[in-house]
Amino acid sequence: MKVSPLCLGAMMFGLKTPEPESIAMIERALDHGLNFIDTANVYAGGESERIVGRALAAGGRRARTVLATKLHFPTSPDDPNARGNSRRNIIAACESSLRRLQTDWIDLYQLHRSQSNVPIDETLRALDDLIRAGKVRYAGTSTFPAWQIVESLWASRELGLHRFVSEQPAYSLLDRTIEREVVPAAQTFGMALIPWSPLAGGLLTGKYARDGIPREEGRWASGRDFTGRRTNDEMHPVIERVRELAREKGCTPGQLALAWCMHQPGITAPICGPRTLEQLEDNLGALAVHVSDGDRLRLDEVAPPRSVTVTYYDNAAGADFGPHLHRW
């Protein structure tokens, strides 16, 4: 299955972005050549999936779009089974997502996080049943450590089940953690990597000043993002180098950071998550930005390979996302 080198992330749709603008953004992305959209059943309480479904239902767009969604996080505060990677939740969550997305199949169905107390074979068998039933084409993971990726591949081979074909990790110039083990594992076993937060939550767009005064309002304007993660002084040399290279190339810092991620070894398609049509237009400009080996070396000087400055990967697996998202 072939996807465009950039994926449109729909996390803001129905949350920060109203439906008319969300639909206009989907149409613009598809018209620009993107064929890959990623959402999740918990984004905006399911409204993101509904908006994506309504947009793709018009004009025959669904047939030519690779549609990805995710499950794992709680969808009901009162039902302890409406969460996690159990067979019960996987089957129920898939049926609900299909209804919201107004489609008969999901191209890529991903586990939003791992769950240590559910046997991986239970999870894989449920996904395998959905694939055999034609409701899911492929299965993937998100924010899995390398050892769990390899464990799942081993279980699939041992049990004759469909395997995970992709991993969706956090990855940017401010968090290169996955280069330690996840990228080598994906390359060894032929898995696609679909990074989220390639702009580090907007930090790499250059709109936040070194003195702590925001250049404009945004998720880091207070020095923290919505999960409570903090900015730090170590990020500024990286951001300044991105700005410097972007000026030389005649592009925006965000476009350069996206292009860098897009062309890193092992990467299939970074996920951009624009909030406005203007931000989407800027993201699309990254498709025309060339990153040379010399550019990579200059960026490596301030953001060394396998390093982490502002971490997403290590902090993204648990309680930061709400009181019901603990490992249980």
Secondary structure, 3 states (H helix, E strand, C coil): CCCCCCEEECCCECCCECHHHHHHHHHHHHHCCCCEEECCCCHHHHHHHHHHHHHHHHHHCHHHCEEEEEECCCCCCCCCCCCCCCHHHHHHHHHHHHHHHCCCCEEEEEECCCCCCCCHHHHHHHHHHHHHCCCEEEEEEECCCHHHHHHHHHHHHHHCCCCEEEEECECECCECHHHCCHHHHHHHHCCEECCECCCHHHHHHCCECCCCCECCCCCCCCCECCCCCECCCCHHHHHHHHHHHHHHHCCCHHHHHHHHHHCCCCECCCEECCCCHHHHHHHHHHHHCCCCHHHHHHHHHHCCCCCECCCCCCCCCCHHHCCCCCCC
